Amino acid sequence: MSEGVPRREKPRRATERRPSLVLVNTGDGKGKTTAALGTAMRAAGAGLKVCVIQFLKSGKWKTGEEAAGRRLGIDWWSLGDGFTWDSKNMDETEARARAAWEKAKEAIAGGTYQLVVLDEATYPVTWGWIEEADVVGTITARPEHVNVIITGRGASPALLDLADTATEMVKRKHAFDSGVKALKGVDF
């Protein structure tokens, strides 16, 4: 042990096995969706049936992650109209988020998928476009084999309480803050 580095206690042993988990990736740092899609890739590689439902991103973006996910057999729905803060019609943007939630409810409750990724779902919940109680109730009542990942900034206390694992991404530095535009294939 280096001098000045605090000792860490050894981790507890895991003693419980669950049929599924709920993960929440939140915070102001970058990487929430990337972490969720890494898990989706892992699940697809292990033979699980996976779907990704994007609440903000639109199909117009033609992202690398969507193309790669589809090649892996991941069902993918980009149901947003882009980043909401750039919306030209907030009523339409809200309607799209509500429609995305209806698709998500079907995917979660239907039991076809073993992993459902709700990308950027925290935003419409926080804005009141989707009832938080409906989200919590749907996920709580899911078939026991359905894992769920929720991503986005500002996850509510109820979503954090629902999670088996909640990860807070912390922004230390971001290229955008220095005026650097997003790089296709790296940032999106």
N, C-alpha and C positions, 0 to 999 in steps of 0.2 A: 504494500500500500504506500502510495506517495504521501509525503508529509503535507498536511493541510487539506487532504481529500477525506471527506467524512466517510466512515465505514457504512456500508449498507447491510441491512439485515437480509439474511437469505430468504428467498420467497417461500411462501406457504405452498404446500402441496395441494394440487387440485384433486378433489375427492368426488366431485359430482360430474356426471355426464348429462347433458341436456340434448334433446333432439334438434333444437334450433336456437339461434341467438338473434338479438336485435343489437345492431351497432349504430352509433350516431357519430358522424365526423362533422365537427363544427369549429367555430373560431374564425378569426380574421386572417389567419395564415393561408397560404396557398397549399393545395394538395389534398383537399377533402374528397373531391371527385376522383382524383388520381388514385388515392388509397382505396376507395370503393371499387374502382374498376380493376385494380390489381387483385382484389378479392374475387371479383366477378370472373376474371381470367382464371384464377386458381380453381374456382368452383367449376367452371366449364371444363377445364382440363381434367378435373376429377370425375367428370361425367354427370354433374348436376345440371338440371334444366334451369337456366338463368334468364331473367329479363331485366332491362334497364329502362326506366321511365324518367325522361328529363322534363322537368317542369319549366325551365327557362329557355334552354337551347332549342333552336329550331332545326329542322331537317335541311334548311338552306345552307347550313354551315359546312356540311360534308367533312366532318371531323375524322381524324385518323383513328381515334378510339372507337367510333361507331363502325368504321370499315373493318377494323381488326376484330371487334366484337362479333360482328355478323359472320365473319369468316370462321370464328370459333363456335358458331351456332347459337349465339346469344340473341334473343329477341330484343329489339331495340325500338323504342318510340321516343322521338324528339318532338314533344307536343307543345313547346313554348313558341314564342315568336321572337326570340333573341333575348338579350338582357333587358329586363323589365324597365330599368331606368331610362332606356332609349325608346320606349314604347311610343308609338304615334297614336294609339287608341287604347287607353287603359281598360275600358270596358271589355274590349276584345281580348286583351292580355289576361284579365281576370277570368273571362269565360274559358280561355284555353287552360288555365291552371285548374279550374273546376273540372273540366273534361279530363285532364290528366289524372286528377284524383279519382274520378270514376273508373278510369282504366286501371289505376293502381289498386283500387278496392277489389276489382274483379281478379286481378293477378294474385293478390294476397289471399283472398278468401277462396279462390277457385282450387288451390292446391296443386295446380299443374307445375308450378315453379318451386324449386327448392331454395332459390335465392331471388329476391326482388330488391333492386336498387332504386331508391327514390331520390334521384339526383336533384339537388337544390329545392327540395320540398319544404325546407324550413321557412323560406321566404313567404309563400302563400299562406302558410299556417300563421306566421307572425303578423301578416297584414290582414288576417281575418277573412281571407278569401276561401279558406278551407277550415272547417270547424276542427279545432284541436281535439275535442272530445271524440269526434268521428275517427280521426287518425289513430288516437290512442286505443279506442275501442276496437277498431278493425284489426290493428296489429296484435292486441291482446287476445282477440278471439280467433286468430289465424290457425290453420291446421298446424299440428305440432312439428311437422317437418319443414315448414317454411321459415327461412331466415330472411331478415329484412335489414337493409342498410339505408339510413337517412343521411343526406348530406346537406350542408348549407350553413351559412353564418347564423348566429343568434338562435340556436336551438332553445326552445322553451324549457323551463324546469320540468314540465310534464313529459316532454320527449326525452330529456336526460334521465328522469326517473324510470322511464320505460326501458331504457337501454341496459343491456348486459355489459356492454363496453361502450364508453363514451370517450372520444378523443378530441382534445382541444388543440387545433392547429394555431400556432402563435406566429405572427408575422414579425420577423426580425429585420428583413430587408426585402424590397420588391423592386424589380427593374422598372415597372410602370411608374413608380414614384420618382424615378430619375428621367422620365420622359421616353422610356424605351417601349415600343409597341410590342404587343403579343406576337410570338413567333409560331407560325403554323408548324405542327408536328412536335412542338415542345410545350407550348402553352395551351394549345387547343388543337 
